[in-house]
């Protein structure tokens, strides 16, 4: 009997063993945590006794691979350069240094004493493949090289999942964890592995992605726990993200959003997941929504270069504003949003949140392709519009008002133009009287946005989600956060067609009467319209007494680009000081301006940001408690 059981179980045991797959592993080198990739990038052949005395762990040793042709005398300068540009490399990888220099050979083994770093064993190697320079863990018995990622704590709670790219183009969850308080661990590979080129302009750029974009091999949440657990991992990566990956970008994780991309308040509306922390000021401000994780992370982490978000009614611009970084709502329909959860397809756009406007240009050029005209490399300054229009600007009685008005004057001076106040309501009324129509702008657009967003998810999100959940759970409904539920219920009795009609009327009027495009590609837009992006108002996370969420009705300056389909870029212009009831200290909170140009003039606004930073009118924001850097309070 016992023999029978053993015989019957043996195939099962063997089958289970055969399914063991390495997903990588975590090590500590000089007290810095690293993730060692399960994938090899190549194998090297060394003299059999070369590394016999070198200690390792589980048969692996840290090594550095030099660029071809590097000579021993160049090693100190190489180490200095690597240390200055890469946060992954450290002296622990200098114990063994490998090179294919023609002056070395496989029998060449010597010791080289690096000042301040101790002795290194220099070894010449042979390989059938080109190995990128940088730090690795090498398996001593095989010579297989594994790339390493430095591990960081997501202390701002911006991520939903950390991911690792697989050689086949799919992604897997990063199986790593460092000590932290209820937060994820994110891994970033060495910047030394990558060399930007015409074919790979984003090589090595570290990018995080809002958790409504599909990544092949990764589950998606759309900000809802029930959705995450109901559906399997995606089997495809959509066009927008695929373009970034093909250009060399490194996707490091998916990021939190307010549920189903609906606007939510951190204190009371976030139920499925905890809202990310805005690092600015006292560290306990709302990160805004819906691209909440994107905004918080770019303001928090120097190890992250860019975040991809979506903007339907302000979901990139608002987080960019309160977190004090750059963010863009592009001209509508610049890139396909296949395999992206829609909020309202006539309004949905994909854009970026960044600290560096030059990188901003490269990212847009890749994602938007031929729909984007980059002006960043033009030898001469663009022929910027000289008409600067301000909409709903505050007066100079407040600190934020002084910052915004100073920016408008500085911008006008820079482009050789003038600043004029735009009264959009008055301009609309005048044009309507001429046409014999008498409907106010606020009346026409009062419910347009909440109808288009409240009904925009019916066919692609709400109805199939309810049906699939009910089929699995005996007719039950899934939990939905209060904000999206209120939006869906409110919009049910309104007309989609009427809302589209009103949006189209405004779009045609604005794009022909207020900011039409011009034929000169170096100018593109007849005017630039400025409006207050954020004015440093505090929105603390510990604030209660907030009314139940209701759909946003009415019309505001931030909705102009939503209905007109024009590009709308947020620039950080400074910060104001105000007393925090959390820290009982004066803290600094960002002020931002929204800049709108004619439809299709996205490249103009990016180049403007680059030029304004270079001229000193704007400052590129830094990570930290202030847009000028500093400690983040936790």
N, C-alpha and C positions, 0 to 999 in steps of 0.2 A: 504493500500500500504506500509506504513512504517512498519507495523507488518510483512508483507511478506518478506520485505528485511531483517529485523532483524532475522527472522526465517531462512532464507536461508544462511545468513552469519555466524550464530552462530556455525554450525559445522566446518566451515572454521577457525573461530577464535580459537575454541577448539583444532582443529588439529594443528594450528600453535603453540599454547601454549605447546602442548604435545611434540613438537620437541625441546624445549629448553634443551640444554645440557651444563653443566658446563665444561669449558675448563681450569679451574683453575683461580687464581686471584693473583694480585700483592699487596703486603703490604710493609710497611717500618717499621723496628724495630730498634730503636736507630739510625735512619738515614741511615740504610743499607737496600737496596731493596731486597726483596725475592719474589719468586714465590711459591704459595701454590698449590700443586698438586691436581687435581680433584679426584684422586684415593685414597681410604683409604687403609691403610696397616693392619688395625685391629681396634678393639674397646676395651676399658677398662671400667671396672665397678668400680666406686668410691663411697664413702659415699656421700649421696645426698647433704649434706650441705657443703662439704669440700671446694668447690671453689666458694661459693656464693658471696664472697666479691672481687673476682679476676676480674679485668676489662679486657675486650677483645674488639674485633672489629668484628661486624657482627656475634656475637655469638661464635667467636673463640679466643683461648688464646694460647700464646707460652708456650711450656712445654719441658722438657728434660726427656727422658726415660733412666734410668741407666741399666747397664748390671746386669743380675740376680746375686743376692748375694752381691751387693755393700752395704756397711754399711755407715751410716751417717758420721762416722769419716773419711772415705775414700774419702769423697766428694771433699775436697780441692785438693787432688792429682789428682782425676779424672778430675776436671775442668782444672787443669794445663796441663794434658796430652791432653785432647780434644782440648784445645786452640792451642797447639803446632802442632797438626797434621791435623787440620781441619779448613778450611777457612770459612765454613758455620756457625759453632757454634759460639755463642757469649753470654755474660752475660745476655742478654735479655731473653734467653730461660731458665734461672735459677729461674724465678719467681715461677714456679711450677716444682717440681722434682718428678718423678714417679718411683717406684721400686716394684718388686715382691719378694723382699727378704723374706726369711722364718721367719725373725725376725719382719717383718711388717705384717699387715693385712689390710683389707679394712676399718677398723675403725681407723687405725693409721694415724693421722694427726698431724704434729707438725711443729714448725718454727725452722729453722736452720740459724744461722747468718754466712754467708761466708765472710771471710776477703776480703776487696776490692770489693766485689760484692753485699753486702747488704743481707737482709733476704730472705730466700727461704722457700716455703711451701713444706714440704716433705710429700708425700701421697703414701700409699700402695695401690696397685690395683690388680684386678683379670682380666684375659683375657683368652679366649679360644684359642688364637693363640700366638705364640712367637713374640714379638715386638722387632725389632732390636734397639740397643741403639742409642741415638742421639737426635737431635732437631726436634720438630714437632709443628704443629698447631693442637690443639684439639678442636673439637666442644663440647661446654659445655653441651648441652642438650642430646647428644647421646654418648659421649665418643669416637667418631670416631677420629682416628689419621691420619693426612695427612703429608706426607713428604714435606720438603721444599728444594728449590734450591736457592742458592745465585745468584743474577743477575749481570752480568758484561757487560760492553760496549765493543763491538768488534771494538776498535778504530783503529786497523790496516786494517780494511775492508776485513778480511779474509773469512768471512762466506757468504753463499748464503741463508741459512735457519737455524734457531734454532729449535731443535726438542726435544720432550719428549716421552719417551717410554711408551706404553700402556701395561696393564696387559696381553693382548692377543698376545703380540709379535709384534704388529704393532707400528707405530710411528705417532705422530701428531705434527703439527707446534706449537711451544711454543708461547702462546699468552701473551707475556710480553714485556714491553718497559720501559727502563730507559732513562733519558735525555742524548742525544748524538747528534752528528752532522752527519746525513745521514748514520748512521751505525746501525747494528742489536744489539739486546740484547740476550746474551747467558746465560742459566741457568745451574748451576752445583749442583748436590745433595751432601749432606753431605757425607764425606768419612767414617763417623762413622757407617753408616748403613751396611757396607760391611766387611766381614771377608774372606780374601783369603783362599782357601783350594785346595786340590788336584782336586776336581771336578770343582772349580771356581777359577782358578789361577789368573784371571784378575779382580776379584771382586772389583768394585769401581773404576777401571781405567777409566779415562775420555778420550774419543777418538772422534776425528772429522774425517769426511769421505769426500773424494773428490767427487764432485757432478757429477760423472759418474757412481757411484755405486747405484744400486736400493735399496731403503729402503721402506718396505711395508707401505703404507699410505702417502708417501711423493712424491711430484712431483720432477722431475729431469730436469736440464737445459742443461747439457753438455756444459755449458758456452755460451748458445745461448738463447736469450729472446724468439724468435719465437718457439723454441722447447719447452721451459717451458710452454708456454701458449697453445700450440697445443695439448699436450698429458695429459691424466689424471694421478693421482697419481699411483705409482707402486703398484702392488698387491702382491709382493714377495720381500724378502730380499735374495740376492745371497749368495752363499756358503762362500765366503771370510769373509763377514761381519757377517753372521749368526754364524760362528765359534767363533768370538770374543764375540758376545752377549751371546752365550751359556756358554762361559767361565767367564761371569760376567762383561764384559766391558760395560761402560755406553756411548752410542752414544749421543753426545750433539748437533750435527749439521752437515750440509753439507757445503763444502767449495768451494770457487771460483777456477776456472781453466781457463787457456787460451782456447779459443774456440775450441771445439772438440779435445782438448788435443794437439793442434798444437802449436809449439813454437811461442810466440808473445812478442813484445816489449811494455812495459807499456805505453810509451808516445804516440805511434801512432797506434798501432794495436788493442788495446782493445776498442771495440765499444759497444757491448751489455752490458757489465758490466765494472766497474772501477777496475783497477788492484789493488791488495792488496799492502800495504806499507811494505817494508823491514825496520825493526826497527833499524838495525845496522847503525853505523856511524851517518850521518846527518839526517837519518830518511826519506830521499827522494830518496832512491836508488830503482832500479827495484828488485822485489822479485824473478825474473826469472820465468820460466814456464816449464811444464804446471801445476805442483802441487803447484801453487803459494800461495794459501791460506794456504796450509799445512805448507810450510816453514815459512811464515810470522807469523803464529799463534804460532808455537812452540818456535820461538825466542822472541815472545812478551808476552805470557801469562803463568804465573806460575800456573794458575788454570786449564790448559790443559796439559794432560800427553803425548799424542801421536796423530799423524795424519796419516791417511791412504792415500797413494797416488798411482799413477801408474808410471812406468818408461818404456818407449818404446825406447827413444833415449837419455834420460838424465833428464826426467821429475821429478824424485825424487832427483837425485844426484846434479843437478844444483841448485835448490832451497835450498837444504841442504847446499851446499857450500857457496852460497852468504849470507845466513842467519846464517851461523856459527853453524850448528847443525849436528847430525848424520843422515845419510839416506842410505837406501840400495836398490839397484837393485838386486833382488835375482836370483839364478839360474832359468832359464826359466822353466815354467810349474810346479812350486811347488804347486800351488793351482788353482782350477777351477776359471775362470773368467766369469762364467755364470752371467747374469744380470748385466754386466758391459759394458759400451760403448767401443767397440774396436777402436784402432787406426790402429794396424797391428797385427793380432793374432800371427804370427810367432815371433814377437818381444815383445809383451806386457807382463808386469809383474806387480805384486802388492807388495808394500813394505811399509815401515814406515819411518817417520821423528820423531826423539826423542831427548831428552837431556840426558837421562839416559840409558847407554848401558846395564845395568842389566834388565831393563824393556824391552828393545829391544829384548833380548833373549826370554823372556816370551811371548811377542807378536808373534814372529816368530814361536815359538814352537806350539802355538795355531793355527795360520792361516795356516801354512804349514803342520801341523800334522806329519804323519810318514815320510814325505819327508824331514824333518828337524832333524838333529842330534845335540841336544844341548850339549855343552861341559861346560856350565857355572857352573854346580854343581860338576864337576869332582874334586876329591880330589887333584890331582896333575896337574901341568901346562901341557898343551898339548905339544907334541913333534913338536914344530913349525918348518916349513921349514927354513933352514938356507941360502937358496939362495934368496936374495932380488934383484929384477930387477927393474931398473928405466927406464921409457919410457918418452921421451920428457921433461925431467926435465930441468928447467932453471939453469944457473950457479949461483954462489954465489955473483954476483955483485949487485943483488937487494935484498931488505929486504925479499921479498917473497921467492926468491931463497935460501936465507940463512935458512929460516924457514923450507923449504921443505927438503933441503939437511941435515940439522941438524936432522930432524925427521928420515930420512932414515938411518943415521949413528946410531942414538939412537935405532932404531928398530933392526938393525943388531946386535948391541951389546947385546940387550936384548935377542935375540934368539940364540946368539952365532954363527952368520953367517957373510956373506960378502955382500957388495953392488957391483953390476955390472950393467953397462949400457946395456940396451937392444936396439939394432938397428933392429926393426921389419922388416923394408923394406929390409935391407941387408940379414937377415935370410930368408926371403921369396924368395928373388932373388936366393940365394944359393940353396935352396931346389927345386926351379923351374928349374934351370939349370940342376940339377941332373936328373930331370924327363923328360927333353927334352922340357919343356914348357917355353915360354918366354913372359910372361905378367906381368907387374908390379902390385904391390898390389894396388896402387892408381888408376890405370886404371881399374882393375877388380871391385873394390868396389866404384868407383867414384859416380855412381848413384844408387847403391843398396838400401841405406837407403831411399832417397826421393821417389823411386819407390814403395817400400814396404809400406811406410806410406801414399803416395799419392793415391794409389789404394786400400789400405787396408780397407777403409770405404765404398767402393762403394755399396756392397750388403747389409750390415747391418745398414748403417747410411744414406749416401747421397741419394741414389735412393729412399728408402721408405719415407724419410723426404720430399723430393721434391714432391713426388706423393701425400702424405697425405696433405701437405700444399696446393697444387694446387686444390685438391678435395674440400677443405673447402673454398678456397678464389678465386674461379672463374679462375683457371689456373695460378694464380700468383706464383712467386718464393719467398721464404723467404729471409730475409737479412742474409748474411754470412759475417763474418769479412774478411778483405783482405788476411790474412795469410793462413787460410785453403782453401779459394777459389783459391788462387794462387797455392797451393800444389796440389789440385785436378786437376786443369786444366793442370798443367805442366806434371803430371804423365800419363795423358790419352794416350799418344802415345807410352809409353814404355811397355816392356814385364814383366809381373809378374813372369813368369816361369824362365826367365833369371836371375832375381834378386834373386829368391830363390836358384837357382843353384849356383850362386856366393857366397851367404851367406853360403851355405852348404860346399862348398870347403874350405872357410876360417875356418869355425868352426872345421871341421875334422882335418885340418892342425894344428891349434893353440892348440887344445886339445890333440894332440898326440906329437907335436914337441916342443911346447913352455912351456905350463904348464899342463902336464898330471897329473891326479890323482894318488895317491899311495894307496896301500892296507892297510897301517897302519891307522886306524880311528883316532888316536890321532894326526896324521900329515895331512892326507887327501890330501894335495896339495904338489907337488914337489917344487914349488917356490911361492913367492908372488911378484906380479908386482905392482909397484907404478907409478902413473902419477899425474900431477898437476890437482887437482880438481878445485880450484879457487885460484887466486893469488892476491886478494885484489883490482882488477881493479874496478874503479868506473863506474857505469852505471846510471847516474842521470835521473830522470823522466822528467826533463824539457829540455831535449836535443832534438833539432829538426835537420832537414837536413838529416834524415835517408832515405835511398833508399826504394822503395816499397819492400815488403817481397818477397823473392824468396826461393824456397826449398834449404835446405842445401845439397850441393854436396861435394864430397871429402871424405877423411878418416882421422880420428883422434884417439888419444888414448882413448877418451871416447866412441868410437864406438867398441872397442875391445870386451867388454862384450856383447854388443848388438848382434854382429854376432856370437860370440863363445858360448853364452848362459851361461857364467860363472858368479858367483856372483861378484858384484862390490860395495864395501861399501865406503862411504865418511866419513872421520873423520875430524873434525876441528882441525888444528894444531897450530893455533895462529891467530894473526891479525897484519896488518901493519898500520902505521900512514901516512896519506897523507892529503893535504890541500883540503878542500871542498869549491867549489865556491858557495855553497848554504849558509853555515853558516859562511864562511870566517874564519874558525878555522881548526886546525888540528883535524881530526877525525880518528877513528879506523875501519878498514874494514877486514872481515875474510879472512883467507887463509886456504885452505882445500886440503887434499890429497885423491886420489882415490886408493883403495887397491883391487886388483883382485886376486882371488884364483881359483883353479881348479873347474870345474863344480861339484856342489853338496857339496861344502865345506863351506856352509854358516855359519854353527855353529862355525867353526874355526875362521872366521873373527869377529863374535860377541864376542867370548871369548877373542880374541886378543884386541878388544876395551876395554873390562872390565879390562883386565890385564894391559893395557897401562895406563888407568886412575888410577888404584890402585898403579902403580909404579911411577906415577908422570910424565911420558913421555907425556901424554895427560891430559887435564883438561876437566871435564864434563862442557859443556857450561851452562851459566845462561841466563835468559831472561834479556833484557835490550838493551841499546844503544851499548853495547860492549858484547863480549862473556863472559866477566868477570862481567857483570851486569851493573848497572848505569841507569840513566834516559833515557827514550826514547823521542826523540825530535819529536814534532808534529807541 
